[in-house]
Amino acid sequence: MGFDVGRPENVCSSRFVATCLIGGLFLGASVLGFYLRFPLPHLGFKRRKKKPIRVYMDGCFDMMHYGHCNALRQARALGDELVVGVVSDAEITANKGPPVTPLHERMIMVSAVKWVDDVIPDAPYAITEDFMNKLFNEYNIDYIIHGDDPCLLPDGTDAYALAKKAGRYKQIKRTEGVSSTDIVGRMLLCVRERSVNDSHNHSSLQRQFSHGHSQKFEDGGSGGTQISHFLPTSRRIVQFSNGKGPGPDARIIYIDGAFDLFHAGHVEILKLARGLGDFLLVGIHADQTVSANIGVHRPIMNLHERSLSVLACRYVDEVIIGAPWEVSRDMITTFNVSLVVHGTVAENNDFQKGKCNPYAVPMSMGIFQVLDSPLDITTTTIIKRIVSNHEAYQKRNEKKAESERRYYEGKTYVSGD
């Protein structure tokens, strides 16, 4: 018996079959398009692209250290894009005292931090209403970020009062155990110790920096500086690390050094080195190695502090914490190093004249190269800036040391880091 399309019940059945076939074809095409990345048919609605959350953090970033970097890391975690304002030299001088590093060096440092997306030069020290509106309207900032330590203007008012009032303020946890005031204090203490007794035993000073003992200036009881106690954790190192190794065919570049008081000169030579390959491995010498080869009053920053500062740099892929002074053939093989480099501007550049050349092996292998350093800055340069303006920096530190003392005395636990 044939199929009679004219019957009502058969018409309904054929319509149902046709609907299923068309629906199945459309569903199949959609699934196929999803896997093959074809554009889907227009269904009358569009998925709105999610607007990125932009956050803003400002600061002096003078004598930039791993504490600054950790603050920027935390700020970036509160949004999708981080814009950083770098306060002008004039504003720092007016509110805190003379900066150690000028604006152009501080801009290099901040721009090199791996969590920073954009930088605004000459930012004001205080968030004024005009500048806040500029942040919201021109830079599309959603939130303004600062640490849990108070930031007061010379008149005693809160520098972030307007942002808090606008409901666009978020707070992060201050990094324990370090501040620019502390670092300047270490250098001042080092200079004072030398002047009192230049042959002073290294262990009484440098080890205090490494192990967090306290020291104070004794100027008739006026002010002082405390050597902060940095407590390194594996979690902090993981937070700063890229967490990725080199690819199987990667060209690995190796550069080593003390990287003490991490500065713009370090950043520029690391940027240059990274451009020579696919992966930059940085060896950071141990405290004892630095002291033996550069001087008994060095390093100012201990090994873990120096390691975090280098890890925060966007041009660095991996570090060796406590790298040997001599680059051995075994080390080159272990890390599959393609090229060992060294800058023309460094604390110790007479390595070829000494009895023990740390780069003798890579030189013999034909994989050693000297790079022209873009900036003529060393750690000694930074220390000399402090020494040349000793009184101004000591006065600044006495003022800041008091505010930091009050902060630590009244400090409460802040979750998250």
C-alpha positions as CSV (number, residue, x, y, z in Angstrom):
1,M,0.0,0.0,0.0
2,G,1.5,3.4,-1.0
3,F,2.0,6.5,1.2
4,D,-0.8,9.0,0.6
5,V,0.5,12.5,1.2
6,G,-2.9,14.0,0.8
7,R,-4.2,12.5,4.1
8,P,-4.2,15.0,7.0
9,E,-2.4,12.7,9.4
10,N,0.3,12.2,6.8
11,V,0.7,15.9,6.1
12,C,1.4,16.4,9.8
13,S,3.9,13.6,9.8
14,S,5.8,15.0,6.8
15,R,5.9,18.4,8.3
16,F,7.3,16.9,11.6
17,V,9.9,15.0,9.7
18,A,10.9,18.1,7.7
19,T,11.2,20.2,10.9
20,C,13.4,17.5,12.5
21,L,15.6,17.3,9.4
22,I,16.0,21.1,9.2
23,G,16.6,21.4,12.9
24,G,19.2,18.6,12.8
25,L,21.0,20.1,9.9
26,F,21.2,23.5,11.7
27,L,22.4,21.9,15.0
28,G,25.0,19.8,13.1
29,A,26.2,22.9,11.3
30,S,26.4,24.8,14.5
31,V,28.5,22.0,16.2
32,L,30.7,21.7,13.1
33,G,31.2,25.4,13.1
34,F,32.1,25.5,16.8
35,Y,34.9,22.9,16.2
36,L,36.1,24.4,12.9
37,R,35.8,28.0,14.1
38,F,33.3,28.9,11.4
39,P,31.0,31.9,12.2
40,L,27.7,30.8,13.5
41,P,24.4,31.9,11.8
42,H,23.1,35.2,13.1
43,L,20.4,34.4,15.6
44,G,19.3,38.0,16.4
45,F,21.5,38.6,19.4
46,K,25.1,39.4,20.1
47,R,27.3,38.4,23.1
48,R,28.6,41.6,24.7
49,K,32.4,41.6,25.1
50,K,33.3,41.9,28.7
51,K,34.9,45.2,29.6
52,P,38.3,44.7,31.2
53,I,38.7,46.0,34.7
54,R,41.4,48.6,34.8
55,V,43.1,49.4,38.1
56,Y,45.5,52.2,39.0
57,M,48.3,52.3,41.5
58,D,50.7,55.2,42.0
59,G,53.9,55.6,44.0
60,C,57.3,57.1,44.1
61,F,59.0,53.8,43.4
62,D,62.3,55.2,44.6
63,M,65.0,52.6,45.2
64,M,62.6,50.1,43.7
65,H,62.6,46.8,45.5
66,Y,60.7,43.5,45.6
67,G,58.1,45.1,48.0
68,H,57.1,47.5,45.3
69,C,56.9,44.7,42.8
70,N,54.8,42.6,45.1
71,A,52.4,45.5,45.6
72,L,52.1,45.8,41.8
73,R,51.5,42.1,41.5
74,Q,48.7,42.3,44.1
75,A,47.2,45.3,42.4
76,R,47.2,43.5,39.0
77,A,45.4,40.6,40.5
78,L,42.4,42.9,41.4
79,G,41.8,43.7,37.7
80,D,42.6,42.8,34.1
81,E,44.9,45.7,33.4
82,L,47.2,47.7,35.6
83,V,48.1,51.3,35.0
84,V,50.8,52.8,37.3
85,G,51.4,56.4,38.1
86,V,55.0,57.4,38.8
87,V,55.3,60.5,41.0
88,S,57.4,63.4,39.8
89,D,60.8,64.3,41.3
90,A,59.4,67.7,42.4
91,E,56.4,66.1,44.2
92,I,58.6,63.6,46.0
93,T,60.9,66.3,47.2
94,A,58.0,68.4,48.4
95,N,56.3,65.6,50.3
96,K,59.1,63.2,51.4
97,G,62.5,64.7,50.6
98,P,64.9,64.2,47.6
99,P,64.5,61.0,45.6
100,V,67.6,58.8,45.2
101,T,66.7,57.8,41.6
102,P,65.4,60.4,39.1
103,L,62.1,60.0,37.2
104,H,63.5,58.6,34.0
105,E,65.2,55.7,35.9
106,R,62.1,55.1,38.0
107,M,60.1,54.9,34.7
108,I,62.5,52.2,33.4
109,M,62.1,50.2,36.6
110,V,58.3,50.4,36.8
111,S,57.8,49.6,33.0
112,A,60.0,46.5,33.4
113,V,57.8,44.9,36.1
114,K,56.0,42.0,34.5
115,W,52.6,42.9,36.0
116,V,52.4,46.4,34.7
117,D,50.4,47.2,31.5
118,D,50.8,51.0,31.2
119,V,52.7,53.8,33.0
120,I,51.8,57.5,33.6
121,P,54.8,59.8,34.3
122,D,54.7,62.8,36.6
123,A,51.7,61.6,38.6
124,P,50.7,63.7,41.5
125,Y,51.6,62.6,45.1
126,A,48.0,63.2,46.2
127,I,44.8,62.0,44.3
128,T,43.2,65.4,43.5
129,E,39.6,65.6,42.2
130,D,40.8,66.7,38.8
131,F,43.3,63.9,38.5
132,M,40.8,61.3,39.8
133,N,38.3,62.4,37.1
134,K,41.1,62.1,34.5
135,L,41.8,58.6,35.7
136,F,38.1,57.6,35.5
137,N,37.3,59.3,32.2
138,E,40.5,59.3,30.1
139,Y,42.2,56.2,31.4
140,N,39.0,54.3,32.1
141,I,40.2,53.3,35.6
142,D,37.7,51.3,37.7
143,Y,39.6,51.3,41.0
144,I,42.4,53.0,42.7
145,I,44.7,50.7,44.8
146,H,47.0,51.3,47.7
147,G,48.6,49.4,50.5
148,D,47.2,49.0,54.1
149,D,49.9,51.4,55.4
150,P,48.6,55.0,55.7
151,C,49.8,57.6,53.1
152,L,49.5,61.0,54.7
153,L,50.1,64.4,53.2
154,P,52.3,67.0,55.0
155,D,49.1,68.5,56.5
156,G,48.2,65.1,57.9
157,T,45.3,64.3,55.6
158,D,44.8,61.0,53.7
159,A,46.2,61.1,50.2
160,Y,43.5,58.7,49.0
161,A,40.5,60.3,50.8
162,L,38.7,61.3,47.6
163,A,39.0,57.8,46.0
164,K,37.6,56.3,49.2
165,K,34.7,58.7,49.2
166,A,33.9,57.9,45.6
167,G,33.8,54.2,46.5
168,R,36.5,53.4,43.9
169,Y,39.3,52.4,46.3
170,K,40.7,49.0,47.1
171,Q,43.4,48.0,49.5
172,I,46.2,45.5,49.3
173,K,48.5,44.0,51.9
174,R,51.9,45.8,52.4
175,T,54.9,43.5,51.9
176,E,56.6,42.7,55.1
177,G,60.2,43.3,55.9
178,V,61.3,46.0,53.4
179,S,60.9,49.6,52.5
180,S,62.8,52.3,50.6
181,T,63.5,53.9,54.0
182,D,65.0,50.7,55.3
183,I,67.2,50.3,52.3
184,V,68.5,53.9,52.4
185,G,69.1,53.2,56.1
186,R,71.2,50.2,55.4
187,M,73.4,52.3,53.1
188,L,73.7,55.1,55.7
189,L,74.6,52.6,58.3
190,C,77.2,51.0,56.0
191,V,78.7,54.5,55.4
192,R,78.7,55.3,59.1
193,E,80.2,51.9,60.0
194,R,83.1,52.5,57.6
195,S,83.8,55.9,58.9
196,V,84.0,54.6,62.5
197,N,86.2,51.7,61.6
198,D,87.1,50.9,58.0
199,S,88.5,47.5,59.0
200,H,85.4,46.5,60.8
201,N,84.6,42.8,60.6
202,H,82.3,42.0,57.7
203,S,80.2,39.7,59.8
204,S,78.9,42.4,62.2
205,L,77.4,44.4,59.3
206,Q,76.5,42.4,56.2
207,R,75.1,39.5,58.2
208,Q,72.8,41.9,60.0
209,F,71.4,42.8,56.6
210,S,71.0,39.1,55.6
211,H,69.5,37.9,58.9
212,G,67.4,40.9,59.9
213,H,69.1,42.1,63.1
214,S,68.3,45.7,64.2
215,Q,70.6,48.6,64.2
216,K,70.2,52.3,65.0
217,F,72.1,55.4,64.4
218,E,73.3,57.0,67.7
219,D,73.0,60.7,67.1
220,G,72.1,61.8,70.5
221,G,68.9,59.7,70.4
222,S,67.6,61.4,67.2
223,G,65.9,59.0,64.9
224,G,67.2,55.7,63.6
225,T,66.8,52.9,61.1
226,Q,65.8,49.3,61.6
227,I,67.1,46.5,59.5
228,S,63.9,44.8,58.6
229,H,63.5,41.0,58.9
230,F,62.6,39.6,55.6
231,L,61.1,36.1,55.9
232,P,61.3,34.4,52.5
233,T,58.7,31.7,51.6
234,S,58.5,29.2,48.8
235,R,55.1,30.6,48.0
236,R,56.4,34.1,47.4
237,I,59.0,32.7,45.0
238,V,56.3,30.8,43.1
239,Q,54.2,34.0,42.9
240,F,57.1,35.9,41.3
241,S,58.2,33.0,39.0
242,N,57.0,32.5,35.4
243,G,56.6,28.8,36.1
244,K,57.7,27.9,32.6
245,G,60.9,26.3,31.4
246,P,62.6,26.7,28.0
247,G,61.3,24.9,24.9
248,P,63.3,22.0,23.5
249,D,65.0,24.1,20.8
250,A,65.2,27.3,22.8
251,R,68.3,29.5,22.6
252,I,69.2,30.0,26.3
253,I,71.2,33.1,27.3
254,Y,73.0,33.2,30.7
255,I,74.0,36.3,32.6
256,D,75.2,36.4,36.2
257,G,75.9,39.0,38.9
258,A,75.1,40.3,42.3
259,F,72.1,42.5,41.1
260,D,72.3,44.4,44.4
261,L,70.0,47.4,44.8
262,F,68.3,46.3,41.5
263,H,68.4,49.5,39.3
264,A,67.8,50.8,35.8
265,G,71.2,49.7,34.7
266,H,70.4,46.1,35.6
267,V,67.1,46.3,33.7
268,E,68.6,47.6,30.5
269,I,71.4,45.0,30.3
270,L,68.8,42.2,31.0
271,K,66.6,43.6,28.3
272,L,69.6,43.5,25.9
273,A,70.5,40.0,26.9
274,R,67.0,38.7,26.5
275,G,66.9,40.0,22.9
276,L,69.7,37.6,22.0
277,G,67.7,34.5,22.5
278,D,64.5,32.8,23.5
279,F,65.1,32.3,27.3
280,L,67.0,34.4,29.8
281,L,68.6,32.6,32.7
282,V,70.0,34.8,35.4
283,G,72.6,33.7,38.0
284,I,72.4,35.5,41.3
285,H,75.5,35.2,43.4
286,A,75.3,34.3,47.1
287,D,76.0,36.9,49.8
288,Q,79.3,35.4,50.7
289,T,80.4,35.3,47.1
290,V,79.5,39.0,46.6
291,S,81.3,40.0,49.8
292,A,84.5,38.0,48.8
293,N,84.6,39.5,45.3
294,I,83.2,43.0,45.6
295,G,83.7,44.1,49.2
296,V,83.0,43.3,52.8
297,H,80.2,45.8,53.1
298,R,78.2,44.3,50.3
299,P,75.6,43.2,49.4
300,I,73.2,45.7,50.8
301,M,70.3,43.3,49.9
302,N,70.4,39.7,50.8
303,L,70.2,36.8,48.3
304,H,66.5,36.2,48.6
305,E,65.7,39.9,48.3
306,R,67.8,40.2,45.2
307,S,66.3,37.1,43.7
308,L,62.8,38.4,44.0
309,S,63.7,41.8,42.4
310,V,65.2,40.0,39.4
311,L,62.3,37.6,39.1
312,A,59.9,40.5,38.9
313,C,61.6,41.8,35.7
314,R,59.7,41.0,32.6
315,Y,62.8,40.2,30.6
316,V,63.9,37.4,33.0
317,D,62.6,33.8,32.5
318,E,64.4,32.0,35.4
319,V,67.0,32.6,38.1
320,I,69.7,30.5,39.8
321,I,69.5,31.4,43.4
322,G,73.1,31.3,44.7
323,A,74.8,30.8,41.4
324,P,78.5,29.9,41.5
325,W,81.1,32.5,40.7
326,E,82.7,30.4,37.9
327,V,80.6,29.3,35.0
328,S,81.5,25.6,34.6
329,R,81.1,23.3,31.7
330,D,78.8,21.1,33.8
331,M,76.5,24.1,34.5
332,I,76.5,25.0,30.8
333,T,75.5,21.5,30.0
334,T,72.9,21.2,32.8
335,F,71.0,24.3,31.7
336,N,71.7,23.9,28.0
337,V,73.2,27.4,27.8
338,S,73.8,28.7,24.3
339,L,75.5,32.0,25.1
340,V,77.1,33.5,28.3
341,V,77.0,37.3,28.4
342,H,78.5,40.1,30.6
343,G,78.0,43.9,30.5
344,T,80.7,46.5,30.0
345,V,79.4,48.4,33.0
346,A,79.8,46.2,36.2
347,E,81.2,46.3,39.7
348,N,84.0,43.9,38.8
349,N,85.1,44.1,35.2
350,D,88.7,43.0,35.7
351,F,87.9,39.3,35.5
352,Q,90.2,38.6,32.6
353,K,93.2,40.1,34.5
354,G,92.7,38.0,37.6
355,K,94.2,34.6,38.4
356,C,90.7,33.0,38.3
357,N,88.6,34.1,35.3
358,P,85.0,33.1,36.0
359,Y,84.2,33.0,32.3
360,A,87.3,31.0,31.2
361,V,85.2,27.9,30.2
362,P,82.5,29.7,28.1
363,M,85.4,31.7,26.4
364,S,87.2,28.5,25.6
365,M,84.0,27.1,24.1
366,G,83.4,30.2,22.0
367,I,80.1,31.0,23.6
368,F,81.0,34.2,25.6
369,Q,80.0,37.7,24.6
370,V,80.6,41.1,26.2
371,L,77.6,43.5,25.7
372,D,77.8,47.3,25.7
373,S,75.7,48.3,28.7
374,P,73.1,50.9,27.8
375,L,73.4,52.8,31.1
376,D,76.4,53.8,33.1
377,I,74.9,52.9,36.4
378,T,76.1,50.4,39.1
379,T,75.2,49.7,42.6
380,T,78.1,51.9,43.7
381,T,76.5,54.7,41.7
382,I,73.4,54.4,43.9
383,I,75.4,54.3,47.1
384,K,77.4,57.4,46.1
385,R,74.2,59.3,45.6
386,I,73.3,58.6,49.2
387,V,76.7,59.5,50.5
388,S,76.9,62.8,48.6
389,N,73.6,63.9,50.1
390,H,74.0,62.1,53.5
391,E,72.4,64.7,55.7
392,A,69.3,65.2,53.5
393,Y,68.7,61.4,53.3
394,Q,69.2,60.9,57.0
395,K,66.7,63.7,57.8
396,R,64.2,62.1,55.4
397,N,64.8,58.7,57.0
398,E,64.3,59.9,60.5
399,K,60.9,61.3,59.5
400,K,59.9,58.2,57.6
401,A,61.2,55.8,60.3
402,E,58.8,57.3,62.8
403,S,55.8,56.8,60.6
404,E,56.8,53.2,59.9
405,R,57.3,52.6,63.6
406,R,53.7,53.7,64.2
407,Y,52.5,51.6,61.3
408,Y,54.1,48.4,62.7
409,E,52.9,49.1,66.3
410,G,49.3,49.5,65.2
411,K,49.4,46.9,62.4
412,T,46.6,44.3,62.2
413,Y,46.3,41.2,60.0
414,V,45.2,41.9,56.4
415,S,44.1,38.9,54.5
416,G,45.4,38.1,51.0
417,D,48.8,38.8,49.5
